[in-house]
Amino acid sequence: AMRPSRFVLKESDMYTKTYTMMSYASATTTSNAVFVGDAAALGLSLQTVAASVVTVQASMAEGFVAAIPADTWSTAPVLAANGAYAVQVGLRWLRATQAASSSSATVRLTKQVRVN
């Protein structure tokens, strides 16, 4: 009989962490950076009551020892409609930005991380 590989992931081998990157009626135009370099799966959700465009930016900068340099951020997806969005894994940092200083959107990031 074949033994199962120890590299087969079960749901119990992972945990999920959710971050609110932006909140409705917040004055935030740029969210804090969230480390996603350890993520096995990433998802973003956008809830908005108006035409609020949110841009997601990614950086591969080190980021733990020093601040993430402004010129290392690049645009990932632009979210313009309510919904859930899958995000490519392998990135190091994510943040959300919007042009308006009073948000009409809530952006949540969910990541799943392998335990072992």
C-alpha positions in Angstrom: 0.0 0.0 0.0 1.1 3.5 -0.7 1.7 5.9 2.1 0.4 9.4 1.8 3.1 12.0 1.1 4.0 14.2 4.1 3.7 17.2 1.7 0.0 16.8 1.1 -1.7 19.7 2.8 -4.8 19.3 4.9 -6.9 22.1 6.1 -5.5 21.4 9.6 -2.0 22.1 8.3 -2.9 25.7 7.6 -4.3 28.7 9.5 -6.2 31.7 8.1 -5.5 35.4 9.0 -7.7 38.3 7.9 -6.5 41.9 7.8 -8.8 45.0 7.3 -6.7 47.1 4.9 -9.2 49.9 4.6 -12.5 50.6 6.3 -15.6 52.4 5.1 -15.6 56.1 6.0 -11.9 56.1 6.9 -9.6 58.9 6.0 -6.9 56.4 5.0 -5.6 56.7 1.4 -2.8 54.1 1.8 -3.1 51.1 4.0 -0.3 49.6 6.1 1.8 47.1 4.3 0.9 43.5 5.1 3.6 40.7 4.9 2.3 38.0 2.6 5.6 36.2 1.8 4.5 33.2 3.9 1.1 32.8 2.3 0.0 29.6 0.5 -3.2 31.3 -0.7 -4.4 35.0 -0.8 -7.7 36.6 -1.4 -9.0 40.2 -1.3 -12.6 41.3 -0.8 -14.0 44.7 -1.7 -17.3 46.1 -0.4 -18.2 49.6 -1.6 -21.4 51.7 -1.8 -20.0 54.1 -4.4 -17.6 54.1 -7.3 -14.5 53.8 -5.2 -11.5 52.5 -7.0 -8.9 50.7 -4.9 -5.5 49.9 -6.2 -3.5 47.0 -4.7 0.3 47.4 -4.8 2.9 44.8 -4.2 6.6 45.0 -3.2 9.4 42.4 -3.1 11.5 44.6 -0.8 13.0 43.1 2.4 10.9 45.3 4.6 11.7 43.9 8.1 15.0 45.7 8.7 14.1 49.1 7.1 11.1 50.9 5.7 9.9 49.7 2.3 11.3 52.1 -0.3 8.6 54.0 -2.2 10.1 53.1 -5.6 9.7 49.3 -5.0 5.9 49.3 -5.0 4.2 48.2 -8.3 0.5 48.1 -9.1 -1.1 44.7 -8.8 -4.9 44.5 -9.5 -7.2 47.5 -9.5 -10.5 46.7 -7.7 -13.5 48.7 -9.0 -16.4 46.4 -8.2 -17.7 44.6 -5.2 -16.5 41.0 -5.0 -13.8 38.6 -4.0 -10.5 38.5 -5.8 -7.7 35.9 -5.9 -4.2 37.2 -5.6 -1.1 35.5 -6.8 1.1 34.0 -4.1 4.9 34.6 -4.1 4.7 38.3 -3.4 6.3 39.7 -0.3 4.2 42.7 0.7 0.8 44.1 -0.2 -1.0 47.4 0.5 -4.1 49.1 -0.8 -4.4 52.7 -2.0 -7.2 55.0 -3.1 -7.3 58.5 -4.4 -10.1 59.9 -2.3 -9.3 60.9 1.3 -12.6 59.6 2.6 -13.2 56.0 1.7 -16.5 54.5 0.6 -14.9 51.1 0.5 -13.8 48.3 2.9 -10.9 46.1 1.7 -10.1 42.9 3.5 -7.1 40.6 2.8 -7.2 37.0 3.8 -4.2 34.8 3.8 -3.7 31.1 4.5 -0.3 30.1 5.9 1.2 26.6 6.1 1.8 25.5 9.7 4.6 23.0 9.0 
